Amino acid sequence: MNIVKAAHLIYDYITQDDETGEETVSRAIDDVDLDISAGDFIAILGHNGSGKSTLAKHMNALLLPTGGAVWIKNMDTRDESQVWDIRQTAGMVFQNPDNQIIGSIVEEDVGFGPENIGVPTDEIWQRVNESLEAVGMTEYRQHSPNKLSGGQKQRVAIAGVMAMRPECIVLDEPTAMLDPNGRKEVLKTVRKLNKESGVTVILITHYMDEVILADKVFVMDDGKIVMDGMPREIFSQVEMLKSLRLDVPQVTELAYELKKAGVPLPDGILTIDEFVQALENVKRPEISNAQKKEGDAHVDPS
Amino acid sequence: MMRDITIGQYYPAPSVIHRLDPRVKLVGTVVFIIMIFCIGNLAGYVLATLCLAGLIRLSKVPIKFMLKGLKAIFFILIFTAVLNLFLTPGTAVFQWQFIRITQEGIVMALKMAIRLTYLILGSSIMTLTTTPNHLTDGMEKGLGPLKKIHVPVHEIAMIMSIALRFIPILMEETDKIMKAQQARCADFESGNIFQRAKSLVPVLVPLFISSFRRANDLAMAMEARCYHGGEGRTKMKPLKYYSRDYVAYIVILIYIIAIILLNIFFDPIQTMIFARLGL
């Protein structure tokens, strides 16, 4: 079943010039079709201004389409009577952890969502306990969010969404403001939720290494989806990604460069382990051959 | 260090007063303050003093913390006392050129000083024993009936609790902006008060802009989590009255009645006793 579906989605931002009052229309999303099936781990990639955040906000009915339509579990986001059901089905985690935590105590913040949808008190507690457990923040339940690290705050925010029992979580650059450790924590949590609770995850990011474990990747540029497929398929097109101002993971780029230099490596190497494996499979003389070639390349310019 | 700042002046201690329902404490404080201004004679003040002393003992908050609150109003206290002392007309006990101190003036000055002191002490007991969150919860629930006349009680409480949550964040941000500007040779420490206030303007502008951005983000995050006002909202930690709260209400009621009775009956008794003693 498709949990998120978009057809011919168009969204225009209208900006008004302060002095002249002239209105300019800029198209943030341009004719996007999207089909996401339940239980998947989806990544949406794109550099700044590619429209990926705008797309994310459509999945939560925070923005409504200018043209086309978005359906969350067959509910049209334009239907105002269903807006709370939609937001309950597709939870959203934002970039800045400070600006999305409402409660002054961790457990109160997690309970905020269930309170809003009118869950009875006993069940709120049960849901809060479960959600905190799921993100591994139970021991911090009595803490003030101000004293947590960025990664911990973001996990609290995820717990806050989980407490509403969503079927799908949209994470809008959840790691952009975190340090490497915080990023790891958050990604681990998200992956665990996807695997263990079967929640559909839509991860929006511009970090390439975060999307390696996704089931499917969409790449956006200038409001359009320009590439889609398995991570391996996407990352085998290094040139294309570079033209979209996206970086490939370091190891993928190294493999790509080696291949260009003549080492017979497969396309789309994603992890270091894979790379080591692939290198071992390459026969020795060919390596030395390739090294020679590279060596030549080094000598040439001088 | 800015993160550890305590908001309000909550003093954690395991006391009955701490465990009371915030609504009881709110009502009690309001009653106490109103009654201070209704007391008509010495016996009333004695009773109020006894009650206050008892409450402070019960709350297990060191008296030092209570008196801290008084420091802030020290000047107002002196000011009102002095004004009352010199400007109340009546029989003079001391006169030197245009300065005139009257008997009524002394009584009035004392009264005002005592009233103000008790007012501050009474409300500090509440703020010292109740967390800000509890207080807003209590206000929301306690003022609930005002919803009928379209007072946005839930919204006000929500605004207050969000403000409380963002105070430390904004303070940290102020600190960051000031450091960033100091790194570029901004001077916040020298000059007179006007110059210093002026040098804060470049701090306030970015702070203002960023708080708007934060507000915008927060509003969106709240909407994404299905926030749609107080209607149909359940509570994770609903306020519930326990037997101790009912006892507290009864104590408050007894206090009101006692003050009123003292006002009515104490004066004749006092004159009677004084007459017997030949005073």
Boltz contact constraints between the chains, C-beta under 6 A:
constraints:
  - contact:
      token1: [A, 60]
      token2: [B, 224]
      max_distance: 6.0
  - contact:
      token1: [A, 84]
      token2: [B, 226]
      max_distance: 6.0
  - contact:
      token1: [A, 87]
      token2: [B, 226]
      max_distance: 6.0
  - contact:
      token1: [A, 92]
      token2: [B, 224]
      max_distance: 6.0
  - contact:
      token1: [A, 94]
      token2: [B, 221]
      max_distance: 6.0
  - contact:
      token1: [A, 96]
      token2: [B, 217]
      max_distance: 6.0
  - contact:
      token1: [A, 98]
      token2: [B, 169]
      max_distance: 6.0
  - contact:
      token1: [A, 99]
      token2: [B, 214]
      max_distance: 6.0
  - contact:
      token1: [A, 99]
      token2: [B, 217]
      max_distance: 6.0
  - contact:
      token1: [A, 99]
      token2: [B, 218]
      max_distance: 6.0
  - contact:
      token1: [A, 100]
      token2: [B, 221]
      max_distance: 6.0
  - contact:
      token1: [A, 104]
      token2: [B, 133]
      max_distance: 6.0
  - contact:
      token1: [A, 104]
      token2: [B, 165]
      max_distance: 6.0
  - contact:
      token1: [A, 111]
      token2: [B, 236]
      max_distance: 6.0
  - contact:
      token1: [A, 113]
      token2: [B, 225]
      max_distance: 6.0
  - contact:
      token1: [A, 115]
      token2: [B, 233]
      max_distance: 6.0
  - contact:
      token1: [A, 115]
      token2: [B, 234]
      max_distance: 6.0
  - contact:
      token1: [A, 115]
      token2: [B, 236]
      max_distance: 6.0
  - contact:
      token1: [A, 116]
      token2: [B, 226]
      max_distance: 6.0
  - contact:
      token1: [A, 116]
      token2: [B, 227]
      max_distance: 6.0
  - contact:
      token1: [A, 117]
      token2: [B, 226]
      max_distance: 6.0
  - contact:
      token1: [A, 118]
      token2: [B, 232]
      max_distance: 6.0
  - contact:
      token1: [A, 118]
      token2: [B, 234]
      max_distance: 6.0
  - contact:
      token1: [A, 119]
      token2: [B, 234]
      max_distance: 6.0
  - contact:
      token1: [A, 121]
      token2: [B, 238]
      max_distance: 6.0
  - contact:
      token1: [A, 124]
      token2: [B, 236]
      max_distance: 6.0
  - contact:
      token1: [A, 146]
      token2: [B, 3]
      max_distance: 6.0
  - contact:
      token1: [A, 146]
      token2: [B, 168]
      max_distance: 6.0
